[in-house]
Amino acid sequence: MKRVRCPKCDHYIIFDEKKYTEGQSLIFVCDECKKQFSIRIGKSKLNELQKNENPDEQENKDNFGSIVVIENAFAYKQVLPLKEGDNIIGRRSKGMDIEVPIETNDRNMDRRHCVLNVKRDKQGNVIYTLRDNNSLCGTFLMNELLGDHDRVRIEDGAILTLGATTVILRAAENKDA
Ligand SMILES: [Zn+2]
């Protein structure tokens, strides 16, 4: 299965590329904004679509770590690098600039769902602190709902649930660990 992004609203559409032959033009109607658009299935297009399907979870280990999005009905697996400071995690939408934009059709994930603060302590270890961002469905850490004022320190492998989507923290490598 492959995906294409609507050029108008950024919603993405999943299709079965095996049904089509190379060189064929496909017409899609975006089920979000109803825009009609077409793409031509060439070899380079298929390669480009395939490229991001097996991202490396450890790729940002030397830096500030990553958020790994588990594949589900709404989204492909994604690895999104974290930065120092506040990282807003949410559903990617056009024109909204956040640090961890998750490409998904999960409507239960807010566009600015929760915030993961990343900083180094005096020893140079990277510290992760999670808080909810007043999201509609709440932020769950290991199946426990975070309260409005909770600020929770999380470690490598922590499992967060945002709407119907599960994400995992892949922490940075600590220097003296
Ligand atoms: Zn659209």
Boltz pocket constraint, residues with backbone or C-beta under 6 A from the ligand:
constraints:
  - pocket:
      binder: B
      contacts: [[A, 6], [A, 7], [A, 8], [A, 9], [A, 10], [A, 11], [A, 30], [A, 31], [A, 32], [A, 33], [A, 34], [A, 35]]
      max_distance: 6.0
